[in-house]
Amino acid sequence: MSHRTASPSHPAEILNLRRWSSAELRADGLRKRDMAEAVAAGRLLRPRRGSYLAADVPEPVVTAVALGGRLTCVSLLRLADVFVLDRSGPHVQLPRTASRVPDIAGDRFERPVLHWTPPLDPRARHHVCSGIVDAVVRAVECQPPRAAVATIDSALHQGVLDESDLAVVFAALPVKYSPLRRLIDARAESGPETLMRLLLRGIARTVEVQVRIAGVGRVDLLVDGWLIVECDSEAHHAGLDARRRDSARDLAAAALGYVTLRPMAADIMWRPERVLAAVRGLLARGPQPVRGR
């Protein structure tokens, strides 16, 4: 049994993170003194009596195990590179029989959000993360509706969820969430793009997703046939080379009569009223002549 792992990055690696009990380590040949030395040397973590983790597991997982539970909801999805708007956490799934939960808040641990709902897909005891369907269901309930749609779009686009999982998610959610299903579009390449699409639905006649324009390339959103909205993020649009590419695309679009708006992801997520005001101003001016896609 190996007690070290490479730093987990792929969603499957996150979901399969595990803990070891003292008995398992003893069965693997470690004495009590060996375990203590491994913890002291930083080769193992012991967040809870009788529970050991690899030294490089993410901190939210350590918190979950210290509480006697599993990481879930937005915290797990964030580790799996799925978009979530909610930044609270860590979100921890606890067994319904857990009667005494330690107060571990302090310099090392964030204040946890506790989930007592029974899991949809029970996992083996050694798993330290909930199942992905469980995490998505809890994330829908923990976030505003637009953010919930963005999370599901992201999970589908990343391949973390598939269509059959989606049916299970909505079967597990209260019926009040069922209208969200018709808003889901796995073509969205980022959470801010989904949020922008949903904002535009209330003020535009048409909103097309991932449209390819000859001479320009693929654009995130095309509004009313003439307004291009690109949902920029610092990760993918930082640096001089990226700005040059974006400028060349915008010039090519302008030559065809398109207008391009590039709101930053932070504005879409946290200052949507500013973005909406900009779009309304452009739409009020009316469409520009477009030569064709």
C-alpha positions in Angstrom: 0.0 0.0 0.0 1.4 3.4 -0.9 0.7 6.2 1.5 1.9 9.0 -0.9 0.1 10.3 -3.9 0.9 12.8 -6.7 -0.9 16.1 -6.0 -4.4 15.3 -7.3 -5.5 17.4 -10.3 -7.8 15.3 -12.5 -11.4 15.0 -11.3 -11.1 11.2 -11.0 -8.1 11.6 -8.8 -10.0 14.0 -6.5 -13.0 11.7 -6.3 -10.8 8.7 -5.4 -8.8 10.3 -2.6 -8.8 8.0 0.4 -7.9 7.8 4.1 -6.3 5.0 6.0 -7.2 3.8 9.4 -4.6 2.8 12.1 -5.6 -0.8 11.6 -4.9 -0.6 7.8 -1.5 0.9 8.4 -0.6 -1.7 10.9 -1.7 -4.4 8.5 0.7 -2.8 6.0 3.5 -3.2 8.4 3.7 0.1 10.2 4.0 0.2 13.9 2.5 2.9 16.1 6.0 4.6 16.4 6.3 4.5 12.5 3.0 6.3 12.1 4.0 9.0 14.7 7.3 9.5 12.9 5.6 9.8 9.5 3.2 12.4 10.8 6.1 14.3 12.5 8.1 14.2 9.3 5.1 15.4 7.2 4.9 12.2 5.2 1.4 11.5 6.6 -1.4 13.7 8.0 -3.5 12.7 11.0 -6.5 15.1 11.0 -8.5 12.9 13.3 -7.8 10.1 15.7 -7.4 6.9 13.8 -7.6 8.6 10.4 -4.5 9.2 8.2 -4.1 11.0 4.8 -1.4 11.4 2.3 0.6 14.6 3.0 -0.4 16.4 -0.2 -4.2 16.1 -0.1 -6.0 19.5 -0.5 -6.7 21.4 2.7 -10.5 21.2 2.3 -10.3 17.4 2.4 -8.2 17.6 5.6 -11.0 19.7 7.1 -13.7 17.3 6.1 -11.8 14.3 7.5 -11.1 16.2 10.8 -14.8 16.6 11.1 -15.5 12.9 10.5 -17.1 13.5 7.1 -16.5 13.8 3.4 -15.9 16.8 1.2 -18.9 17.7 -1.0 -20.9 20.4 -2.7 -19.2 23.4 -4.1 -15.9 22.6 -2.4 -15.5 19.3 -4.1 -16.6 20.7 -7.5 -14.1 23.5 -7.2 -11.3 21.0 -6.7 -12.5 19.1 -9.8 -12.3 22.3 -11.9 -16.1 22.7 -12.2 -17.3 26.3 -12.0 -19.0 27.3 -8.8 -19.9 30.9 -7.8 -20.2 30.1 -4.0 -16.9 30.7 -2.2 -17.9 29.5 1.2 -16.6 26.4 2.7 -15.4 23.8 3.0 -18.7 22.0 2.5 -18.7 18.7 4.4 -21.1 15.8 4.2 -21.6 14.2 7.6 -23.3 11.0 8.5 -26.7 11.4 10.1 -25.5 9.6 13.1 -22.8 12.2 13.8 -23.8 13.7 17.1 -20.7 15.5 18.2 -18.9 17.6 15.6 -15.7 19.2 16.8 -15.2 23.0 16.5 -12.1 23.1 14.4 -12.4 26.7 13.2 -9.2 28.7 13.7 -6.1 29.9 11.9 -5.7 26.6 9.9 -9.3 25.8 9.1 -12.1 27.8 7.4 -15.5 27.7 9.0 -17.2 24.6 7.4 -20.6 24.4 5.9 -22.2 21.1 7.1 -24.5 18.9 5.1 -26.5 16.2 6.9 -28.6 15.0 4.0 -28.0 11.2 3.3 -25.9 10.6 0.2 -27.5 9.5 -3.0 -24.7 7.2 -3.9 -23.0 5.8 -0.7 -19.3 5.2 -1.0 -16.8 3.0 0.6 -15.6 4.1 4.1 -12.1 5.0 2.9 -13.3 7.6 0.4 -12.9 11.2 1.6 -15.1 12.9 -1.1 -18.7 12.4 -1.9 -19.9 11.1 -5.2 -20.1 13.7 -8.0 -23.9 13.5 -8.4 -24.2 14.2 -4.7 -21.9 17.2 -5.0 -23.8 18.7 -7.9 -27.2 18.2 -6.1 -25.9 20.0 -3.0 -24.3 22.7 -5.2 -27.6 23.5 -6.9 -29.3 23.9 -3.5 -26.5 26.0 -2.1 -26.3 28.6 -4.9 -28.6 31.0 -6.7 -30.4 29.6 -9.7 -28.1 31.2 -12.4 -25.0 30.0 -10.6 -26.6 26.5 -10.3 -27.1 26.4 -14.1 -23.5 27.5 -14.6 -22.3 24.8 -12.4 -24.2 22.1 -14.2 -23.1 23.5 -17.6 -19.5 23.3 -16.5 -19.8 19.8 -15.1 -21.3 18.6 -18.4 -18.8 20.5 -20.5 -15.9 19.1 -18.4 -17.2 15.6 -18.7 -17.7 15.2 -15.0 -21.4 14.7 -15.5 -23.2 13.0 -18.5 -26.8 13.1 -19.6 -27.8 10.0 -17.5 -26.3 11.7 -14.4 -28.3 14.8 -15.2 -31.5 12.8 -14.9 -30.5 11.5 -11.5 -29.6 15.0 -10.3 -33.0 16.5 -11.2 -34.8 13.4 -9.8 -33.1 14.0 -6.5 -33.8 17.8 -6.4 -37.0 19.3 -5.1 -39.5 20.0 -7.9 -39.0 23.7 -7.6 -35.7 23.3 -9.4 -37.1 21.5 -12.5 -37.4 24.8 -14.6 -33.6 25.0 -14.5 -33.2 22.0 -16.7 -34.4 23.7 -19.8 -31.7 26.4 -19.3 -28.8 24.0 -19.3 -26.4 24.2 -22.3 -23.2 22.1 -22.2 -21.7 24.1 -25.1 -20.8 26.9 -22.6 -17.1 26.9 -22.2 -17.0 28.7 -18.9 -19.2 29.6 -15.9 -19.2 33.4 -16.7 -20.4 32.5 -20.3 -23.4 30.7 -18.8 -24.1 33.6 -16.4 -23.8 36.1 -19.3 -26.2 34.0 -21.5 -28.8 33.9 -18.7 -28.5 37.7 -18.1 -29.0 38.4 -21.8 -32.2 36.2 -22.0 -34.2 39.0 -20.4 -33.1 41.9 -22.6 -32.3 40.4 -26.0 -34.4 39.0 -28.8 -32.0 36.2 -29.6 -28.8 34.8 -27.9 -26.8 32.3 -29.9 -24.1 30.2 -28.3 -20.6 29.4 -29.7 -21.2 30.9 -33.2 -18.6 30.6 -35.9 -18.2 33.7 -38.0 -16.1 33.5 -41.2 -13.0 35.6 -40.9 -13.4 36.0 -37.2 -13.7 32.5 -35.7 -15.9 31.2 -33.0 -17.4 33.7 -30.6 -19.0 33.0 -27.2 -22.3 34.7 -27.7 -24.0 36.5 -30.6 -26.8 38.8 -29.5 -29.6 39.8 -31.9 -27.4 38.8 -34.8 -24.9 41.7 -34.6 -23.6 42.1 -31.0 -20.7 39.8 -30.1 -20.2 39.2 -26.4 -16.9 37.5 -25.4 -16.7 36.4 -21.8 -13.0 37.0 -21.0 -11.1 35.5 -18.1 -7.7 36.5 -16.7 -6.5 32.9 -17.2 -7.2 32.8 -20.9 -6.9 36.4 -22.0 -3.9 37.7 -20.0 -0.7 38.8 -21.6 0.2 40.8 -24.7 -0.1 37.8 -27.1 -3.7 37.1 -26.0 -4.6 40.8 -26.3 -3.2 40.9 -29.8 -5.3 37.9 -30.8 -8.4 39.4 -29.3 -7.7 42.8 -31.0 -7.3 41.1 -34.4 -10.5 39.2 -34.0 -12.4 42.4 -32.9 -11.0 44.3 -35.9 -12.1 41.6 -38.3 -15.6 41.5 -36.7 -15.9 45.3 -36.9 -15.0 45.2 -40.6 -18.0 43.0 -41.1 -20.3 45.3 -39.1 -20.3 43.5 -35.8 -19.8 45.2 -32.4 -17.8 43.3 -29.8 -18.3 43.6 -26.0 -15.7 42.0 -23.7 -16.8 42.1 -20.1 -14.4 40.7 -17.5 -15.5 37.5 -15.7 -15.3 39.4 -12.4 -17.9 41.9 -13.6 -20.2 39.2 -14.9 -20.1 37.3 -11.6 -20.0 40.1 -9.1 -21.2 43.3 -10.8 -23.8 42.1 -13.4 -25.7 45.4 -13.2 -22.8 47.2 -14.9 -22.6 44.6 -17.6 -26.4 44.8 -18.2 -26.2 48.6 -18.4 -23.5 48.3 -21.1 -25.5 45.8 -23.2 -28.7 47.8 -22.9 -26.9 50.9 -24.1 -25.6 49.0 -27.2 -29.0 47.4 -27.9 -30.7 50.8 -27.6 -28.5 52.1 -30.4 -29.8 49.4 -32.7 -28.1 46.9 -35.0 -25.3 47.7 -37.3 -25.1 46.5 -40.9 -23.6 43.0 -41.0 -22.2 41.7 -44.2 -22.7 38.1 -43.3 -21.1 35.3 -41.3 
